[in-house]
């Protein structure tokens, strides 16, 4: 792509109007129209730059001859879910998810509402610098607006999963993001006694001190549970009635156990290497099989498709429930968690006791650039330090060392039943990494 922009682990991402320009969005829209045709649906989150970039992308697609349906502000999973409902060939979301508001991004979904595989993204990249033909006259695509997109999404979601929340006090934090309309609508329809915060987006306050990236600030006092979404609502974290955070690992454990107890768990559960050791211990105790993938929901989704797994996700709260959705959906995940509470009659704190969280320490060691991070991680001295750490941690702990895929960082993560040992080992290995980085 021009300006050196290319697809990363979650679409195209950059600083709006700096490393991600409206010209880039227009060109991408044109290339997508050429590769996939129309109709194309386009949604966005609440960032100030969202209208600029989604408008440019829609213009590019229409210039390529595709009919475009503008869904306005809508959660990422809602756009994906509406693709088959609206018979779209492509669904596009303009969002940088949990990033701060100056950032933005573009991610594409197939007609079935699934994230594009890497090979299709490469095909798009190959088209970006070509001089693509543009039709005239009746060949130009129309851009239309769909005003009830949020209502259609909520209706479809509740057709699949609609627990009764009568008498339950629910707190929602919409992160001043894309869920600010859809989430309250969904929970109102199932009868929740609802309080909503983070529902006043101004273009610059998305994820700012609120939402799942700041869930520790969410006070659930007086509520049966609280749900905190991220900026594009593909993630959700919860807070129980005691004020304790229920992260993605615990949500996955609760839902996997429930599916297993009802005989509806197919293919086990898929998680990433970043899931807490306590999760794996809990699954072993429940005799629930699991598969572990590299970090990224794309890897989780691919593994689920291969194995036919019912559920998968990440510690961050990105959960995929194959029975209901094609991608991570914070609102559907929250509904599923509420459904377990309603059916079992148990409070969220009791359900969350399915697993114990092992102490975890993460240190990000800065290095020169992403390429250096990869070479340092593979260095003999680093591998020796990791091997020695593994011996010290034994069966009650683990170490994970990996280069960041996008930043000049080597991440050192250690877990152990003893918090002191956990911190000591992590700091020792991080010092070795930093020393090798200086030498490089």
C-alpha positions in Angstrom: 0.0 0.0 0.0 1.2 3.5 -0.6 3.2 5.2 2.2 4.4 1.8 3.2 1.1 0.9 4.9 0.2 -2.8 4.8 -2.1 -5.3 6.6 -0.9 -6.3 10.0 -2.4 -8.7 12.6 -5.7 -6.9 12.6 -6.1 -5.0 9.3 -4.5 -1.7 8.5 -3.7 0.6 11.4 -2.0 4.0 11.8 -2.3 7.5 13.0 -5.2 9.1 11.2 -4.2 11.8 8.7 -0.5 11.0 9.2 0.3 7.3 8.6 -3.2 6.4 7.6 -4.5 9.0 5.1 -7.9 9.4 3.5 -6.2 8.8 0.2 -5.1 5.4 1.5 -8.7 4.6 2.5 -10.0 5.7 -0.9 -7.4 3.5 -2.7 -8.3 0.5 -0.4 -12.0 1.0 -1.2 -11.2 1.0 -4.9 -9.1 -2.2 -4.6 -11.8 -3.9 -2.5 -14.4 -3.1 -5.1 -12.2 -4.5 -7.9 -11.5 -7.7 -5.9 -14.8 -8.4 -4.3 -17.4 -6.3 -6.2 -20.5 -5.0 -4.3 -22.5 -4.5 -2.3 -20.1 -3.4 0.4 -21.2 -2.4 3.9 -19.1 0.1 6.0 -19.3 0.8 9.7 -17.1 2.8 12.1 -16.5 3.6 15.7 -16.8 7.0 17.3 -13.3 8.5 16.6 -13.1 12.0 15.2 -11.4 10.6 12.1 -14.0 7.9 11.5 -16.2 9.8 9.2 -13.3 11.1 7.2 -11.8 7.7 6.6 -15.1 5.8 6.1 -16.3 8.4 3.7 -13.1 8.2 1.7 -13.3 4.4 1.7 -16.9 4.5 0.5 -16.0 7.0 -2.2 -13.2 4.7 -3.4 -15.5 1.6 -3.5 -18.2 3.6 -5.4 -15.6 4.8 -7.8 -14.8 1.2 -8.5 -18.4 0.5 -9.3 -19.5 -1.1 -5.9 -22.8 -0.2 -4.2 -21.9 0.9 -0.7 -24.2 0.8 2.4 -23.1 3.2 5.2 -24.1 1.7 8.5 -22.7 4.6 10.5 -21.4 4.1 14.1 -21.7 0.4 14.9 -19.7 -2.3 16.8 -17.2 -4.2 14.6 -19.0 -7.6 15.3 -22.3 -6.0 14.3 -20.9 -5.0 10.9 -19.6 -8.5 10.5 -23.0 -10.0 11.6 -25.0 -7.8 9.1 -22.9 -8.9 6.1 -24.9 -12.0 5.3 -28.1 -10.4 6.5 -27.7 -7.5 4.0 -26.2 -9.8 1.2 -23.0 -7.9 1.2 -19.9 -9.2 -0.6 -17.6 -7.4 1.8 -17.9 -5.7 5.2 -15.5 -3.0 6.2 -14.9 -1.5 9.7 -13.1 1.8 10.3 -11.8 1.4 13.8 -8.6 1.1 15.9 -10.4 -0.9 18.6 -8.9 -0.3 22.0 -6.3 2.3 20.8 -6.5 6.0 21.7 -8.5 8.3 19.5 -5.8 9.7 17.2 -5.2 6.2 15.8 -7.5 4.5 13.4 -7.7 1.4 11.3 -9.5 -0.5 8.5 -10.4 -4.1 8.7 -12.3 -6.2 6.2 -14.7 -9.2 6.6 -16.0 -11.7 4.1 -19.6 -12.1 2.9 -20.0 -14.6 5.8 -18.8 -12.1 8.3 -15.3 -13.6 8.9 -12.0 -11.7 8.9 -10.2 -12.0 5.6 -7.5 -14.6 5.5 -4.0 -13.2 5.0 -3.8 -14.4 1.4 -6.8 -12.2 0.5 -5.2 -9.2 2.2 -2.1 -9.8 0.1 -4.2 -9.8 -3.0 -5.6 -6.4 -2.0 -2.2 -5.0 -1.3 -1.1 -6.1 -4.8 -3.9 -4.1 -6.3 -3.3 -0.9 -4.4 -0.6 0.6 -6.6 -2.2 -0.6 -9.9 -3.9 2.0 -12.1 -7.3 0.5 -11.7 -10.0 1.2 -14.3 -12.9 3.3 -13.0 -16.4 3.1 -14.6 -18.5 6.1 -15.6 -22.2 6.7 -16.0 -24.4 4.0 -14.6 -21.2 2.0 -13.8 -20.5 4.3 -10.8 -21.6 2.8 -7.5 -24.2 4.4 -5.2 -23.6 5.2 -1.6 -26.6 4.7 0.6 -27.3 5.1 4.3 -28.9 2.4 6.6 -30.4 4.2 9.6 -31.5 1.2 11.6 -28.3 -0.8 11.6 -28.0 -1.0 15.4 -31.6 -2.2 15.7 -31.1 -4.9 13.0 -28.0 -6.1 14.7 -29.6 -6.3 18.2 -32.7 -8.0 16.7 -30.5 -10.7 15.1 -28.4 -11.2 18.3 -31.4 -11.6 20.5 -32.9 -14.1 18.1 -29.9 -16.3 18.9 -29.4 -15.5 22.6 -32.0 -13.7 24.7 -31.7 -14.5 28.5 -34.3 -12.8 30.7 -32.6 -10.1 32.9 -35.8 -9.2 34.8 -34.9 -8.0 38.3 -31.1 -8.0 37.5 -29.1 -4.8 38.0 -26.7 -4.4 35.1 -24.0 -1.7 34.7 -22.6 -1.1 31.2 -19.4 0.8 30.3 -19.5 1.5 26.5 -16.1 3.1 26.4 -17.5 6.1 24.6 -17.2 3.9 21.6 -19.2 1.9 19.1 -21.4 0.1 21.6 -22.9 3.3 23.0 -26.3 2.7 21.2 -26.4 -1.1 20.6 -25.4 -2.4 24.0 -28.0 -0.4 26.0 -30.6 -1.3 23.4 -29.9 -5.0 23.7 -29.9 -5.1 27.5 -33.0 -2.9 27.7 -34.9 -5.4 25.5 -34.2 -8.3 27.8 -35.5 -6.4 30.8 -32.3 -5.4 32.7 -32.4 -2.7 35.4 -29.8 -0.7 33.5 -27.2 1.9 34.3 -24.9 3.0 31.4 -21.7 5.0 31.5 -19.2 5.8 28.8 -22.1 6.5 26.4 -21.4 10.1 25.5 -18.8 9.9 22.7 -17.4 13.2 21.5 -14.9 11.9 19.0 -11.9 12.2 21.3 -12.9 10.3 24.4 -13.1 6.8 23.1 -11.3 4.4 25.5 -10.2 7.4 27.6 -10.2 6.3 31.2 -13.1 4.0 30.5 -14.1 0.7 28.9 -12.3 -2.6 29.1 -8.8 -1.1 29.0 -9.7 0.7 32.3 -12.0 -1.9 33.8 -10.4 -1.4 37.2 -12.1 2.0 37.4 -15.6 0.5 37.0 -17.5 0.5 40.3 -20.1 -2.3 40.3 -21.5 -1.4 43.7 -25.2 -2.1 43.9 -25.2 -4.1 40.7 -25.3 -7.8 40.0 -22.6 -7.4 37.4 -20.9 -4.8 35.2 -19.7 -5.2 31.6 -17.0 -3.1 30.1 -16.6 -3.0 26.3 -13.6 -1.7 24.3 -13.9 1.0 21.6 -15.3 -1.2 18.9 -17.1 -3.7 21.2 -15.4 -6.9 19.9 -14.1 -7.4 23.5 -15.8 -7.3 26.9 -14.6 -7.7 30.5 -16.8 -8.1 33.5 -16.9 -7.0 37.1 -18.7 -9.2 39.6 -21.1 -8.0 42.4 -18.1 -7.9 44.8 -16.1 -5.5 42.6 -13.6 -8.2 41.3 -12.6 -8.1 37.6 -13.6 -11.2 35.6 -11.2 -11.2 32.7 -11.3 -13.1 29.4 -9.7 -16.2 30.8 -12.4 -16.5 33.5 -15.2 -15.7 31.0 -13.9 -18.5 28.7 -13.6 -20.9 31.6 -17.2 -20.1 32.8 -18.7 -20.5 29.3 -16.6 -23.6 28.4 -17.6 -25.4 31.7 -21.3 -24.5 31.1 -21.2 -25.9 27.5 -19.4 -29.1 28.7 -22.0 -29.6 31.5 -24.8 -29.3 29.0 -23.1 -31.6 26.5 -22.7 -28.8 23.9 -18.9 -28.3 23.9 -17.5 -29.5 20.6 -13.8 -29.5 19.9 -12.8 -28.1 23.3 -11.7 -24.5 23.8 -9.1 -22.5 21.8 -6.9 -19.9 23.6 -3.6 -18.2 23.0 -0.3 -18.5 24.7 -1.1 -15.5 26.9 -3.9 -17.2 28.8 -3.1 -17.5 32.5 -1.7 -20.8 33.8 -4.7 -21.0 36.1 -6.9 -21.4 33.1 -5.0 -24.4 31.8 -5.1 -25.9 35.3 -8.8 -25.4 35.5 -9.4 -27.0 32.1 -7.3 -30.0 33.1 -9.3 -30.4 36.3 -12.6 -30.3 34.3 -11.2 -32.7 31.7 -11.9 -30.1 29.0 -9.5 -30.3 26.0 -7.8 -27.1 24.8 -5.7 -25.9 21.9 -3.1 -23.1 22.3 -2.4 -20.7 19.4 -0.1 -17.6 19.0 -1.5 -14.3 20.1 -4.3 -12.8 17.9 -7.9 -13.6 17.4 -7.2 -14.5 13.8 -5.2 -17.5 15.0 -7.9 -18.4 17.4 -10.6 -18.2 14.7 -8.5 -20.3 12.3 -7.9 -23.0 14.9 -11.6 -23.1 15.8 -12.5 -23.5 12.1 -10.1 -26.4 11.8 -11.2 -28.3 14.9 -14.9 -27.3 15.0 -14.4 -25.9 18.5 -17.4 -24.3 20.1 -15.5 -21.5 21.9 -12.2 -19.7 21.8 -10.7 -16.4 22.8 -8.2 -14.3 24.6 -7.5 -13.0 28.0 -8.3 -9.5 26.8 -12.0 -10.5 26.5 -12.1 -11.2 22.8 -14.4 -14.3 22.8 -15.7 -16.2 19.8 -18.9 -18.3 20.4 -19.2 -20.4 17.2 -22.9 -21.2 17.8 -23.8 -17.5 17.7 -21.1 -15.4 16.0 -18.3 -15.5 13.4 -16.0 -13.2 15.2 -15.4 -11.8 18.7 -18.5 -10.0 19.9 -18.5 -8.2 23.3 -22.3 -7.8 23.5 -23.1 -11.5 22.6 -20.4 -12.6 25.1 -22.0 -10.5 27.8 -25.4 -12.0 27.0 -23.9 -15.5 27.1 -22.4 -14.8 30.6 -25.7 -13.4 31.8 -27.5 -16.5 30.4 -25.3 -18.8 32.6 -26.1 -16.7 35.6 -29.8 -16.8 34.9 -29.9 -20.6 34.3 -27.7 -21.5 37.2 -29.0 -18.9 39.7 -25.4 -18.3 40.7 -23.8 -14.9 41.2 -20.9 -14.0 38.9 -18.4 -14.2 41.7 -19.3 -17.9 42.3 -19.1 -18.7 38.6 -15.7 -17.0 38.3 -14.3 -19.3 41.0 -14.0 -22.0 38.3 -10.3 -20.9 38.0 -7.6 -19.5 40.2 -5.5 -16.8 38.6 -1.7 -17.4 39.0 0.5 -14.4 39.8 1.7 -13.0 36.5 4.5 -10.5 35.7 5.0 -9.0 32.2 8.0 -6.8 31.3 8.3 -5.2 27.9 12.0 -4.7 27.0 12.6 -2.0 24.4 15.0 -2.8 21.6 16.0 -1.0 18.4 13.3 -2.2 16.0 10.8 -5.1 15.5 13.4 -7.0 13.4 15.9 -6.8 16.2 13.3 -8.0 18.6 13.0 -11.3 16.6 16.8 -11.8 16.4 17.3 -11.1 20.2 14.5 -13.6 21.1 16.3 -16.3 19.1 19.7 -15.6 20.5 21.6 -18.4 22.3 22.1 -16.5 25.5 18.4 -15.7 25.7 17.3 -19.3 25.0 19.7 -20.5 27.8 18.2 -18.0 30.3 14.7 -19.2 29.4 15.7 -22.8 29.9 17.2 -22.0 33.3 14.0 -20.1 34.2 11.9 -23.1 33.2 13.8 -25.3 35.6 13.3 -22.9 38.5 9.6 -22.5 37.8 8.9 -26.2 37.5 5.4 -27.5 37.1 3.9 -24.6 39.1 4.9 -21.9 36.7 5.9 -21.0 33.1 7.8 -18.4 31.1 6.8 -17.0 27.8 9.3 -14.8 25.8 8.3 -13.4 22.4 9.0 -10.5 20.2 6.1 -8.0 19.5 4.7 -8.4 16.1 4.4 -4.6 15.6 6.6 -2.8 18.1 10.3 -2.7 19.0 9.7 -4.8 22.1 10.6 -8.2 23.5 7.9 -9.3 25.9 8.9 -11.4 28.9 6.0 -13.0 30.8 6.3 -15.2 33.8 3.6 -17.0 35.9 4.1 -18.9 39.1 2.1 -20.0 42.2 4.5 -18.0 44.3 4.4 -14.3 43.5 7.9 -13.5 44.7 9.4 -16.3 42.5 7.3 -15.0 39.6 8.6 -11.4 39.8 12.2 -12.5 40.4 12.4 -14.8 37.4 10.8 -12.3 35.1 13.1 -9.5 36.1 16.2 -11.7 35.8 15.3 -12.8 32.3 14.4 -9.3 31.3 17.8 -8.1 32.4 19.4 -10.7 30.1 17.3 -9.6 27.2 18.1 -5.9 27.8 21.8 -6.8 28.0 21.7 -8.7 24.6 19.8 -5.7 23.2 22.6 -3.4 24.2 25.2 -5.6 22.6 23.2 -5.7 19.3 
